[in-house]
Amino acid sequence: MRSKLVAGNWKMHGGLAANAALLSALLTEIDTLPCEVVVCPPFPYLAQAQQVLAGSALKLGAQNVSQHPAGAYTGEVSVSMLREFGCRYVLLGHSERRAIYGESDATVAAKFEAVLAEGLVPVLCVGETLADRQAGETEMVVGRQLDAVLARLGVAALGCGIVAYEPVWAIGTGQTATPEQAQLVHAFIRQRVAASDDEVAAKLRILYGGSVKADNAAALFGQPDIDGGLIGGAALVAEDFLAICRATDVSSS
């Protein structure tokens, strides 16, 4: 059975005092939570988070990374740098990176390869826009984003990572895919991977990331192919984030 994971993507939010309070609140309950928990603060706060989280079960992730190991890439951060600051997970291809910064499927696949090469866990974000969904192209778009990694690295590499399905139309809009809508896409992702390797597909953790809240988390996490969540706004409020983590215990709901 796949273990549940909940990751908090802080995006461009935070400050030293606010971070300390949030992390402290999460640490008070981390050992009671029924899932693996990850926080992904902005780059400048990785050192603070590494220090605060040392020795705890709360894991550290990064929101992005360069595909290059080193060099003249002003403003970029390499995987080896993230590893030195205790990062275990790296988000790749988030819809905001694709839409705002123009990251292509090929670039995201190259980053996936770079993260694996340094022994960290890539979290591949995939998802469609509202226009894609209305045009009936959800599976085409998500399949293309997955295939970029499969074509470059093969299905075994995907078995070393995590996929996060984030319908772009449900991020920060207050809209949320119904549990049934989300499940359909999660099942499609698993089937797409299974076409190459059933075992990898069965073990692959697929997170849902589209305006997950405390009041809808249990219904989402109760779906057979949803293995946790990639949480945005609610990850900045300890009480809300902890409630979402507790909701992964679907056996009690």
ABEGO torsion letter per residue (X at the ends): XBBBBBBBBAEBBEBAAAAAAAAAAAAAAAAABABBBBBBBBAAAAAAAAAAABGBABBBBBABBBABABEBBBGBBBAAAAAAAGBABBBBGBAAAAAAAGBBAAAAAAAAAAAAAAGBBBBBBBEBBAAAAAAGAAAAAAAAAAAAAAAAAEAAAAAABBBBBBBAAABGAGBBBBAAAAAAAAAAAAAAAAAABAAAAAABBBBBBBGBBAAAAAAAAABAABAEBBBBAAAABAAAAAAAAAAABAAAX
